[in-house]
């Protein structure tokens, strides 16, 4: 199956650079490496997720009526979106574009990038499973191995925590105490004593890990806001 590309068609160099940075950060956050194109050749062929600047004075291409593409139109004035209706866009992004807009847009076309997600391969019982890194909330060390907690279920594995940790993306995961590695993406709140996860779990921070967790979390927030240069 041909890989989906992220394509930016935007003449404003500042806005193009901003969107490029945000999409690059999004790929890091979701561990979804894809080809990111800023000077596309015309005509643009699917499978593609296309961000088209209506302020450029040109209208987006017409794609076949199937699920092999997603079109998001961008403009400074939201009224400009009216002119794109005949092209059936998947959404509208008002400039200046921010990470929240991009995240909401890409959630509308999950099937186009789901297969691009990098995954943690684990052996739970006799079943070998691949869990998308972005779905792993935390990994808990136990006497017999680990519990890999995901947003859907928990897997019991024999592999030790240090071994699993070595296979995790370092920008997204951090050791917060001796027995826990957490996904920064799923931290809802961080205090000097604990990390509070989106599923309601509270994990105390180890005394020796506090500074490292806070530094990693601050870097993550910059990445999350599209402000960290990659």
C-alpha beads as a LAMMPS data file, in Angstrom:
LAMMPS data file: protein, C-alpha beads

230 atoms
229 bonds

1 atom types
1 bond types

-500.0 500.0 xlo xhi
-500.0 500.0 ylo yhi
-500.0 500.0 zlo zhi

Masses

1 110.0

Atoms # bond

1 1 1 0.000 0.000 0.000
2 1 1 1.382 3.403 -0.991
3 1 1 2.219 5.695 1.917
4 1 1 0.137 8.805 2.511
5 1 1 1.987 12.117 2.160
6 1 1 1.406 15.367 4.027
7 1 1 1.420 18.125 1.422
8 1 1 1.464 21.905 2.023
9 1 1 0.431 24.213 -0.836
10 1 1 0.985 27.687 0.618
11 1 1 2.631 30.720 -1.002
12 1 1 3.099 32.759 2.189
13 1 1 6.582 31.673 3.332
14 1 1 5.940 32.524 7.001
15 1 1 2.690 30.562 7.143
16 1 1 4.235 27.705 5.182
17 1 1 7.134 27.545 7.646
18 1 1 4.724 27.649 10.591
19 1 1 2.594 24.805 9.224
20 1 1 5.693 22.778 8.339
21 1 1 6.950 23.118 11.927
22 1 1 3.557 22.177 13.399
23 1 1 3.158 19.115 11.168
24 1 1 6.726 18.018 11.960
25 1 1 5.924 18.317 15.680
26 1 1 2.658 16.415 15.194
27 1 1 4.538 13.530 13.588
28 1 1 6.914 13.448 16.579
29 1 1 4.033 13.534 19.071
30 1 1 2.131 10.716 17.419
31 1 1 5.230 8.809 16.309
32 1 1 3.838 8.868 12.775
33 1 1 6.692 9.500 10.332
34 1 1 5.413 10.497 6.899
35 1 1 6.753 12.349 3.906
36 1 1 6.141 16.085 4.321
37 1 1 6.140 18.050 1.066
38 1 1 6.117 21.868 0.818
39 1 1 6.608 22.317 -2.928
40 1 1 4.286 19.749 -4.482
41 1 1 4.335 18.826 -8.134
42 1 1 1.041 19.360 -9.898
43 1 1 -1.247 17.543 -10.316
44 1 1 -1.201 16.199 -6.754
45 1 1 -1.862 12.489 -6.588
46 1 1 -3.478 10.640 -3.654
47 1 1 -3.035 9.118 -1.131
48 1 1 -2.470 12.548 0.341
49 1 1 -3.440 14.860 3.189
50 1 1 -3.398 18.249 1.515
51 1 1 -3.326 21.677 3.181
52 1 1 -4.315 24.258 0.562
53 1 1 -3.980 28.018 0.985
54 1 1 -7.054 29.762 -0.446
55 1 1 -5.309 33.141 -0.070
56 1 1 -2.964 32.113 -2.874
57 1 1 -5.737 32.932 -5.338
58 1 1 -5.897 29.402 -6.748
59 1 1 -8.508 26.765 -6.032
60 1 1 -7.622 23.277 -4.782
61 1 1 -7.628 20.242 -7.071
62 1 1 -10.653 18.014 -7.473
63 1 1 -10.045 14.535 -6.093
64 1 1 -12.032 11.389 -6.880
65 1 1 -14.904 10.706 -4.427
66 1 1 -13.117 8.097 -2.294
67 1 1 -11.192 7.824 0.970
68 1 1 -7.683 8.083 -0.514
69 1 1 -7.252 11.749 0.377
70 1 1 -8.136 14.535 2.774
71 1 1 -8.303 18.224 1.859
72 1 1 -7.989 21.024 4.417
73 1 1 -8.321 24.585 3.167
74 1 1 -6.611 27.502 4.916
75 1 1 -7.253 31.256 4.855
76 1 1 -7.010 34.348 7.044
77 1 1 -10.735 35.070 6.631
78 1 1 -13.097 32.205 7.463
79 1 1 -15.529 33.494 4.827
80 1 1 -13.054 32.346 2.182
81 1 1 -14.011 28.749 2.944
82 1 1 -17.313 29.289 1.136
83 1 1 -15.495 29.264 -2.215
84 1 1 -14.079 25.812 -1.490
85 1 1 -17.439 24.048 -0.971
86 1 1 -17.527 22.526 -4.494
87 1 1 -14.253 20.738 -3.639
88 1 1 -15.726 19.062 -0.524
89 1 1 -12.899 19.871 1.921
90 1 1 -12.559 17.875 5.130
91 1 1 -12.125 21.043 7.156
92 1 1 -11.056 24.681 7.339
93 1 1 -8.043 26.117 9.185
94 1 1 -7.974 29.840 9.900
95 1 1 -4.572 31.497 9.800
96 1 1 -2.430 31.862 11.820
97 1 1 -2.607 28.078 12.125
98 1 1 -1.923 26.465 15.512
99 1 1 -1.331 22.911 16.759
100 1 1 -4.881 22.514 18.114
101 1 1 -6.324 23.171 14.650
102 1 1 -3.960 20.707 13.013
103 1 1 -4.649 18.001 15.598
104 1 1 -8.411 18.400 15.217
105 1 1 -8.085 18.304 11.432
106 1 1 -5.949 15.169 11.346
107 1 1 -8.310 13.335 13.701
108 1 1 -10.885 13.583 10.904
109 1 1 -8.784 11.427 8.594
110 1 1 -7.272 8.816 10.936
111 1 1 -7.493 5.955 8.374
112 1 1 -5.043 7.827 6.134
113 1 1 -2.238 7.906 8.728
114 1 1 -3.044 5.031 11.096
115 1 1 -0.727 2.600 9.296
116 1 1 2.137 5.113 9.556
117 1 1 2.163 4.940 13.362
118 1 1 5.308 3.464 14.890
119 1 1 4.536 0.669 17.307
120 1 1 5.923 -1.092 20.368
121 1 1 6.112 -4.815 19.685
122 1 1 5.485 -6.927 22.799
123 1 1 4.851 -10.564 23.645
124 1 1 1.917 -10.931 26.035
125 1 1 1.377 -14.568 26.948
126 1 1 1.805 -16.328 23.624
127 1 1 0.427 -13.478 21.567
128 1 1 2.731 -11.015 19.824
129 1 1 1.135 -7.562 19.679
130 1 1 2.072 -4.204 18.243
131 1 1 0.792 -1.208 20.222
132 1 1 1.075 2.305 18.722
133 1 1 3.488 4.329 20.854
134 1 1 0.979 7.180 21.051
135 1 1 -1.559 4.823 22.673
136 1 1 0.817 3.661 25.432
137 1 1 0.013 5.691 28.571
138 1 1 2.568 4.207 30.967
139 1 1 4.680 1.110 31.564
140 1 1 4.831 -0.320 35.056
141 1 1 7.660 -2.548 36.201
142 1 1 6.712 -5.689 38.170
143 1 1 8.617 -8.598 39.695
144 1 1 7.846 -10.780 36.681
145 1 1 8.276 -8.186 33.940
146 1 1 6.018 -5.247 33.063
147 1 1 2.467 -4.081 32.638
148 1 1 2.100 -2.061 29.452
149 1 1 -0.900 0.209 29.903
150 1 1 -2.510 1.549 26.737
151 1 1 -5.576 3.690 26.173
152 1 1 -7.503 0.519 25.270
153 1 1 -6.145 -2.275 27.463
154 1 1 -3.274 -3.478 29.655
155 1 1 -0.756 -6.112 28.547
156 1 1 1.330 -8.281 30.864
157 1 1 4.804 -8.982 29.445
158 1 1 7.899 -10.786 30.707
159 1 1 10.352 -8.236 29.316
160 1 1 11.990 -6.076 32.037
161 1 1 11.291 -2.354 32.245
162 1 1 14.816 -1.238 31.283
163 1 1 14.575 -3.302 28.084
164 1 1 11.203 -1.882 27.065
165 1 1 12.368 1.628 27.925
166 1 1 15.292 1.310 25.525
167 1 1 12.814 0.802 22.672
168 1 1 10.704 3.888 23.402
169 1 1 10.991 7.294 21.647
170 1 1 12.939 9.478 24.139
171 1 1 11.109 12.705 23.243
172 1 1 7.765 11.190 24.268
173 1 1 8.571 8.866 27.198
174 1 1 10.335 9.556 30.480
175 1 1 11.204 7.481 33.561
176 1 1 9.385 9.145 36.456
177 1 1 10.404 6.696 39.173
178 1 1 12.074 3.338 39.561
179 1 1 9.027 1.339 38.453
180 1 1 7.283 3.651 35.974
181 1 1 7.888 5.090 32.538
182 1 1 5.175 7.505 31.372
183 1 1 4.104 8.898 28.028
184 1 1 4.363 12.693 28.282
185 1 1 1.516 12.983 25.799
186 1 1 -0.851 11.507 28.408
187 1 1 0.197 13.714 31.343
188 1 1 -2.749 15.963 32.149
189 1 1 -1.073 17.732 35.058
190 1 1 2.385 17.690 36.613
191 1 1 3.242 18.766 40.153
192 1 1 6.547 18.566 42.016
193 1 1 5.326 15.347 43.624
194 1 1 3.204 13.518 41.030
195 1 1 2.256 13.071 37.404
196 1 1 -1.507 12.954 36.800
197 1 1 -2.421 11.040 33.658
198 1 1 -5.412 11.472 31.359
199 1 1 -6.907 8.158 32.546
200 1 1 -6.989 9.394 36.170
201 1 1 -3.821 7.594 37.310
202 1 1 -1.537 9.457 39.737
203 1 1 2.107 8.406 39.662
204 1 1 4.449 9.798 42.370
205 1 1 7.726 11.175 41.032
206 1 1 10.930 9.610 42.259
207 1 1 13.195 11.949 44.204
208 1 1 16.061 11.452 41.758
209 1 1 13.832 11.782 38.681
210 1 1 11.941 15.009 39.473
211 1 1 14.252 17.431 37.695
212 1 1 14.587 15.174 34.638
213 1 1 10.809 14.739 34.408
214 1 1 10.204 18.485 34.623
215 1 1 12.832 19.234 31.983
216 1 1 11.424 16.560 29.665
217 1 1 7.892 17.870 30.226
218 1 1 8.867 21.460 29.421
219 1 1 10.564 20.346 26.208
220 1 1 7.507 18.271 25.374
221 1 1 5.200 21.258 25.865
222 1 1 7.304 23.312 23.469
223 1 1 7.019 20.476 20.968
224 1 1 3.276 20.208 21.640
225 1 1 2.835 23.912 20.923
226 1 1 4.889 23.668 17.726
227 1 1 7.617 25.928 19.137
228 1 1 10.485 23.441 19.393
229 1 1 12.821 23.475 16.418
230 1 1 13.311 19.921 15.141

Bonds

1 1 1 2
2 1 2 3
3 1 3 4
4 1 4 5
5 1 5 6
6 1 6 7
7 1 7 8
8 1 8 9
9 1 9 10
10 1 10 11
11 1 11 12
12 1 12 13
13 1 13 14
14 1 14 15
15 1 15 16
16 1 16 17
17 1 17 18
18 1 18 19
19 1 19 20
20 1 20 21
21 1 21 22
22 1 22 23
23 1 23 24
24 1 24 25
25 1 25 26
26 1 26 27
27 1 27 28
28 1 28 29
29 1 29 30
30 1 30 31
31 1 31 32
32 1 32 33
33 1 33 34
34 1 34 35
35 1 35 36
36 1 36 37
37 1 37 38
38 1 38 39
39 1 39 40
40 1 40 41
41 1 41 42
42 1 42 43
43 1 43 44
44 1 44 45
45 1 45 46
46 1 46 47
47 1 47 48
48 1 48 49
49 1 49 50
50 1 50 51
51 1 51 52
52 1 52 53
53 1 53 54
54 1 54 55
55 1 55 56
56 1 56 57
57 1 57 58
58 1 58 59
59 1 59 60
60 1 60 61
61 1 61 62
62 1 62 63
63 1 63 64
64 1 64 65
65 1 65 66
66 1 66 67
67 1 67 68
68 1 68 69
69 1 69 70
70 1 70 71
71 1 71 72
72 1 72 73
73 1 73 74
74 1 74 75
75 1 75 76
76 1 76 77
77 1 77 78
78 1 78 79
79 1 79 80
80 1 80 81
81 1 81 82
82 1 82 83
83 1 83 84
84 1 84 85
85 1 85 86
86 1 86 87
87 1 87 88
88 1 88 89
89 1 89 90
90 1 90 91
91 1 91 92
92 1 92 93
93 1 93 94
94 1 94 95
95 1 95 96
96 1 96 97
97 1 97 98
98 1 98 99
99 1 99 100
100 1 100 101
101 1 101 102
102 1 102 103
103 1 103 104
104 1 104 105
105 1 105 106
106 1 106 107
107 1 107 108
108 1 108 109
109 1 109 110
110 1 110 111
111 1 111 112
112 1 112 113
113 1 113 114
114 1 114 115
115 1 115 116
116 1 116 117
117 1 117 118
118 1 118 119
119 1 119 120
120 1 120 121
121 1 121 122
122 1 122 123
123 1 123 124
124 1 124 125
125 1 125 126
126 1 126 127
127 1 127 128
128 1 128 129
129 1 129 130
130 1 130 131
131 1 131 132
132 1 132 133
133 1 133 134
134 1 134 135
135 1 135 136
136 1 136 137
137 1 137 138
138 1 138 139
139 1 139 140
140 1 140 141
141 1 141 142
142 1 142 143
143 1 143 144
144 1 144 145
145 1 145 146
146 1 146 147
147 1 147 148
148 1 148 149
149 1 149 150
150 1 150 151
151 1 151 152
152 1 152 153
153 1 153 154
154 1 154 155
155 1 155 156
156 1 156 157
157 1 157 158
158 1 158 159
159 1 159 160
160 1 160 161
161 1 161 162
162 1 162 163
163 1 163 164
164 1 164 165
165 1 165 166
166 1 166 167
167 1 167 168
168 1 168 169
169 1 169 170
170 1 170 171
171 1 171 172
172 1 172 173
173 1 173 174
174 1 174 175
175 1 175 176
176 1 176 177
177 1 177 178
178 1 178 179
179 1 179 180
180 1 180 181
181 1 181 182
182 1 182 183
183 1 183 184
184 1 184 185
185 1 185 186
186 1 186 187
187 1 187 188
188 1 188 189
189 1 189 190
190 1 190 191
191 1 191 192
192 1 192 193
193 1 193 194
194 1 194 195
195 1 195 196
196 1 196 197
197 1 197 198
198 1 198 199
199 1 199 200
200 1 200 201
201 1 201 202
202 1 202 203
203 1 203 204
204 1 204 205
205 1 205 206
206 1 206 207
207 1 207 208
208 1 208 209
209 1 209 210
210 1 210 211
211 1 211 212
212 1 212 213
213 1 213 214
214 1 214 215
215 1 215 216
216 1 216 217
217 1 217 218
218 1 218 219
219 1 219 220
220 1 220 221
221 1 221 222
222 1 222 223
223 1 223 224
224 1 224 225
225 1 225 226
226 1 226 227
227 1 227 228
228 1 228 229
229 1 229 230
